Amino acid sequence: MLLADSLKLIEDTLGENLSTDEIASRCACSRSTLEKLFRYVYHRPVHEYVVMRRMMRAARLMKAYPEMNLLEVAMECGYSSNEAFTRAFKGVWQVNPSVFRKGSHAELFPRFAPPTIKGDEYIMSRMNFDISELYDLFCERKNCYFVVCDIKSLIPINEISRKAGDLAIVTAMQRMSDAAGPNDLVFRIGGDEFCMLTASEDVNYADGIVDAILKHNGEPIVFEGREIPLMLYAGTVKLDLKHMKYDVLFTGLHNALKDVKVDREVK
C-alpha cells in the first residue's frame, strides 16, 4: 500500500534530507499521486509532515542526550546548518531549540498510521494517529490515571490562520506539559485532542493536574499581534487494561473526552 510504504520510508529516513520527489520515486509513484493522497487522507502536504516528524526526532534527541550540541542534533535530523534547523524547529515548536531544551517535552506530532481501506475508499478516523508508544506505556502503568484534554472551538482559530491553529495546539500541549510531573507523558491523540498518562494511581494527583491546566483558560495566544483566547476542556479517567486492545484504548480515551466536554458544558 502506497501510504504505508511512504510512512515507513519517512520514519526510516528522518536523518536524511529527502525531497518529496525522492520519497515518491522510492515508493514507485509520481509526486502528484503521493501529494494528492497525503492531502486527501491527512490534510497536509508530504513535506510538512516530514518536517514535523524530523522536529519530533530533534525534540527527543535534545531531551535524551542533553550533551549533544544543536549542530549535532541538526545533522542527526538531516540539516547541515544551525540556521536551517533552528528555522524549521521554531516553525513547529514556536520557540528556538535552546529555549525548548530548558522546558518539558510532549509528543506534539505522532506518526501517522495508514488509514483503513474499504473497497476503493479510505476510511478516515482518529486512528490515523499512531499511539503505539502510548499503548506500550499504558501496559506498564495499567493502574495509573489519564488526564484528557481538548481545545474548545479550534475551528474558528484555524479560520483565522492554519498557523494560528498550530500555535493553539502547541500552547495547549505546553500547558499540559507544564502541569505534568517529571514522569507524566503527554500525547496527541487527534487533531486537537490530547492525553497525559500520569505515573500515579492517586486520583487527587490527576485532579490537581486538571486544575493546573484549567486555571489558564482564557489566557490568549498571540498570533501576528492579535490576542486569541484559548480554552481547554480537561478531566481525568482511569481505564481498565483487561482485554483492552490498541484500538479500544483510542475509543476509551475519546469517549472519556466526550464525557468531560458534556460535564464541563453542564457546569
Secondary structure, DSSP 8 states (H G I E B T S, - for coil): -HHHHHHHHHHHTTTS---HHHHHHHTTS-HHHHHHHHHHHHSS-HHHHHHHHHHHHHHHHHHH-TTS-HHHHHHHTT-SSHHHHHHHHHHHHSS-HHHHHTS---B-S--B---EEETTEEE--GGGB--HHHHHHHHHSTTS-EEEEEETTHHHHHHH-HHHHHHHHHHHHHHHHHHS-TT-EEEE-SSSEEEEE-S---HHHHHHHHHHHHTTTT-EEEETTEEEE--EEEEEE----TT--HHHHHHHHHHHHHHHHHHHHH-
